[in-house]
């Protein structure tokens, strides 16, 4: 049992908000509307590793937000050998984000665990996502009522796991590292990043990808397992 905690920070994508399902739905609509000659499965097979690479470079400060938004799609269409012009890429990129923020599927147990926690702790979201998109996701999926603050690393032009992101979040939430817990699916960005500034952290690993000693880093495979810790 973790004690003396007042504030809990949740990652959003892949932790509370089911990014994979929602992203697939958004792309599926766009591919159909634009009669593009590729199945959603083949599209995602190419797109997902490209997107991951660009997000990693964005988190390291190598790529800008605008570059991520456009080039991940340009590269995907190039690999698929689908000829589209730059104007179409811009339209497709904006339309994807607009569709994405309207999707509402959550990770299993999200609402139940937030109901359980909301009267015990102050809850916050700390995300690396684009702030205008993340805020709409939270509102449209009905999560906004549970959280005191929604904080994006974009606000200070840094990305988790940079220490400045966590220190900024703590300051904005009006709390302290030793009184706070970070919960997220990314072992490096969420868990180790938080621990490096003195926060407690819990790793959410729904697909049991990471083998770690739970005595060193608490870990759950389902959000409802948090009831055993908090």
C-alpha positions as CSV (number, residue, x, y, z in Angstrom):
1,X,0.0,0.0,0.0
2,X,1.4,3.4,-1.0
3,X,0.7,6.0,1.6
4,X,1.0,9.8,2.2
5,X,0.1,10.4,-1.4
6,X,-2.2,13.4,-2.3
7,X,-1.9,13.6,-6.1
8,X,-2.0,11.1,-8.9
9,X,-0.9,11.9,-12.5
10,X,-2.1,9.7,-15.3
11,X,-0.7,9.4,-18.8
12,X,-3.6,9.6,-21.3
13,X,-2.9,7.7,-24.5
14,X,-2.6,3.9,-24.1
15,X,-3.2,4.3,-20.3
16,X,-6.7,5.7,-20.0
17,X,-7.7,6.5,-23.6
18,X,-7.4,3.5,-26.0
19,X,-5.3,5.1,-28.6
20,X,-4.9,2.1,-30.8
21,X,-8.6,1.4,-31.2
22,X,-9.4,5.1,-31.6
23,X,-6.7,5.8,-34.1
24,X,-7.7,2.8,-36.2
25,X,-11.3,4.0,-36.3
26,X,-10.2,7.5,-37.4
27,X,-8.0,6.2,-40.2
28,X,-10.6,3.7,-41.3
29,X,-13.1,6.5,-41.8
30,X,-10.6,8.5,-43.8
31,X,-9.4,5.7,-46.0
32,X,-13.0,4.9,-46.9
33,X,-14.1,8.5,-47.5
34,X,-11.2,9.2,-49.8
35,X,-11.4,5.8,-51.7
36,X,-7.7,5.1,-51.0
37,X,-6.5,1.8,-52.4
38,X,-5.3,0.2,-49.1
39,X,-6.8,-1.7,-46.3
40,X,-6.8,-0.4,-42.8
41,X,-4.6,-3.3,-41.7
42,X,-2.0,-2.7,-44.4
43,X,-2.1,1.1,-43.8
44,X,-1.4,0.7,-40.0
45,X,1.3,-1.9,-40.6
46,X,3.3,0.8,-42.4
47,X,2.1,3.8,-40.5
48,X,2.6,2.7,-36.9
49,X,6.4,2.2,-36.9
50,X,6.9,5.4,-38.9
51,X,4.7,7.3,-36.4
52,X,6.6,5.8,-33.4
53,X,9.9,6.9,-34.9
54,X,8.7,10.4,-35.5
55,X,7.3,10.7,-31.9
56,X,10.6,9.4,-30.5
57,X,12.4,12.1,-32.5
58,X,9.8,14.7,-31.4
59,X,10.4,13.7,-27.7
60,X,14.1,14.2,-28.2
61,X,13.6,17.6,-29.8
62,X,14.8,16.4,-33.2
63,X,11.5,16.9,-35.0
64,X,8.9,19.6,-34.6
65,X,5.1,19.2,-34.1
66,X,4.5,20.2,-37.7
67,X,7.0,17.8,-39.0
68,X,5.5,14.9,-37.1
69,X,2.0,15.7,-38.2
70,X,2.9,15.8,-41.9
71,X,5.9,13.7,-42.5
72,X,4.6,10.5,-40.8
73,X,1.9,10.5,-43.4
74,X,4.1,11.5,-46.3
75,X,6.4,8.6,-45.5
76,X,3.5,6.2,-45.1
77,X,2.0,7.0,-48.5
78,X,5.5,6.9,-50.1
79,X,6.0,3.3,-48.8
80,X,2.5,2.3,-49.9
81,X,3.3,3.8,-53.3
82,X,0.1,5.9,-53.2
83,X,0.5,9.1,-55.1
84,X,-0.9,12.1,-53.2
85,X,0.0,15.8,-53.3
86,X,1.1,18.0,-50.4
87,X,-2.3,19.6,-50.2
88,X,-3.9,16.3,-49.7
89,X,-1.4,15.3,-47.0
90,X,-2.3,18.5,-45.1
91,X,-6.0,17.8,-45.4
92,X,-5.6,14.2,-44.4
93,X,-3.4,15.1,-41.4
94,X,-6.0,17.7,-40.1
95,X,-8.9,15.4,-40.8
96,X,-7.2,12.5,-38.9
97,X,-6.7,14.6,-35.8
98,X,-10.3,16.0,-36.0
99,X,-11.7,12.4,-36.2
100,X,-9.3,11.2,-33.6
101,X,-10.3,13.6,-30.9
102,X,-14.0,12.6,-31.3
103,X,-13.3,8.9,-30.6
104,X,-14.3,7.7,-27.1
105,X,-13.0,4.2,-26.4
106,X,-11.2,3.9,-23.1
107,X,-8.9,1.2,-21.7
108,X,-10.7,-1.5,-19.7
109,X,-11.5,-0.4,-16.2
110,X,-10.9,3.3,-16.7
111,X,-14.1,4.7,-15.4
112,X,-14.3,2.3,-12.5
113,X,-10.8,3.1,-11.3
114,X,-11.3,6.8,-11.6
115,X,-14.6,6.6,-9.6
116,X,-12.6,4.7,-7.0
117,X,-9.7,7.2,-6.8
118,X,-11.4,10.5,-7.3
119,X,-12.5,10.9,-3.6
120,X,-9.1,9.7,-2.3
121,X,-6.7,11.8,-4.3
122,X,-6.4,14.8,-6.6
123,X,-6.2,13.4,-10.1
124,X,-4.3,15.0,-13.0
125,X,-3.4,14.0,-16.6
126,X,0.2,14.5,-17.8
127,X,0.6,13.8,-21.5
128,X,3.1,14.3,-24.3
129,X,0.3,14.7,-26.8
130,X,-0.7,17.9,-28.7
131,X,-2.5,19.9,-26.0
132,X,-5.5,21.0,-28.2
133,X,-6.2,17.4,-29.2
134,X,-5.7,15.9,-25.8
135,X,-8.1,18.3,-24.1
136,X,-10.8,17.4,-26.6
137,X,-10.2,13.7,-26.1
138,X,-10.6,14.1,-22.4
139,X,-13.8,16.1,-22.8
140,X,-15.4,14.0,-25.5
141,X,-14.8,10.7,-23.7
142,X,-16.2,12.1,-20.4
143,X,-13.0,12.0,-18.5
144,X,-12.8,15.7,-17.7
145,X,-15.0,15.5,-14.6
146,X,-12.4,13.3,-12.8
147,X,-9.3,15.6,-13.2
148,X,-8.2,18.8,-11.5
149,X,-5.8,19.6,-14.3
150,X,-4.8,18.4,-17.8
151,X,-1.1,19.1,-18.4
152,X,0.7,18.7,-21.7
153,X,4.5,18.7,-22.0
154,X,4.0,20.8,-25.1
155,X,3.3,23.7,-22.8
156,X,7.0,24.0,-22.0
157,X,8.3,22.6,-25.3
158,X,9.7,19.5,-23.6
159,X,8.7,15.9,-23.6
160,X,8.5,13.2,-20.9
161,X,10.8,11.9,-19.5
162,X,12.6,15.3,-19.3
163,X,12.7,16.3,-15.7
164,X,11.4,19.8,-16.5
165,X,8.1,18.3,-17.6
166,X,7.4,16.6,-14.3
167,X,8.6,19.6,-12.3
168,X,6.4,21.8,-14.3
169,X,3.4,19.5,-13.8
170,X,4.0,19.3,-10.0
171,X,4.2,23.1,-9.8
172,X,1.0,23.6,-11.9
173,X,-0.9,21.0,-9.8
174,X,0.3,22.7,-6.6
175,X,1.9,19.6,-5.1
176,X,5.3,17.9,-4.4
177,X,7.1,15.0,-5.9
178,X,7.2,13.0,-2.6
179,X,3.4,13.3,-2.4
180,X,2.7,12.3,-6.0
181,X,2.4,9.2,-8.2
182,X,2.8,8.9,-11.9
183,X,0.8,6.1,-13.7
184,X,1.6,5.3,-17.3
185,X,2.2,2.6,-19.9
186,X,5.6,3.9,-21.1
187,X,8.3,2.6,-18.8
188,X,10.9,5.2,-19.8
189,X,8.8,8.3,-20.4
190,X,6.2,7.8,-17.6
191,X,7.8,5.6,-14.9
192,X,11.5,6.3,-15.0
193,X,10.9,9.9,-15.8
194,X,8.8,10.4,-12.7
195,X,11.1,8.5,-10.4
196,X,14.0,10.6,-11.6
197,X,12.4,13.7,-10.0
198,X,11.5,11.9,-6.8
199,X,7.9,10.9,-7.6
200,X,6.5,7.4,-7.0
201,X,5.4,5.6,-10.1
202,X,3.3,2.6,-11.2
203,X,3.8,0.9,-14.5
204,X,0.6,0.0,-16.4
205,X,1.5,-2.8,-18.8
206,X,-1.7,-4.3,-20.2
207,X,0.1,-6.6,-22.7
208,X,2.7,-7.6,-20.1
209,X,5.6,-6.5,-22.3
210,X,8.1,-5.5,-19.7
211,X,9.5,-8.0,-17.1
212,X,10.3,-6.0,-14.0
213,X,10.5,-6.7,-10.3
214,X,7.3,-5.4,-8.8
215,X,9.3,-4.8,-5.5
216,X,11.3,-2.2,-7.4
217,X,8.7,-0.8,-9.7
218,X,5.0,-1.5,-8.9
219,X,3.2,-2.8,-12.0
220,X,-0.3,-3.6,-13.0
221,X,-1.7,-5.4,-16.1
222,X,-5.2,-4.0,-15.6
223,X,-6.3,-0.7,-14.2
224,X,-8.5,-2.2,-11.6
225,X,-5.4,-3.8,-10.0
226,X,-4.6,-0.3,-8.8
227,X,-7.1,-0.9,-6.0
228,X,-4.6,-3.3,-4.5
229,X,-2.0,-0.6,-4.3
230,X,-3.8,2.7,-3.8
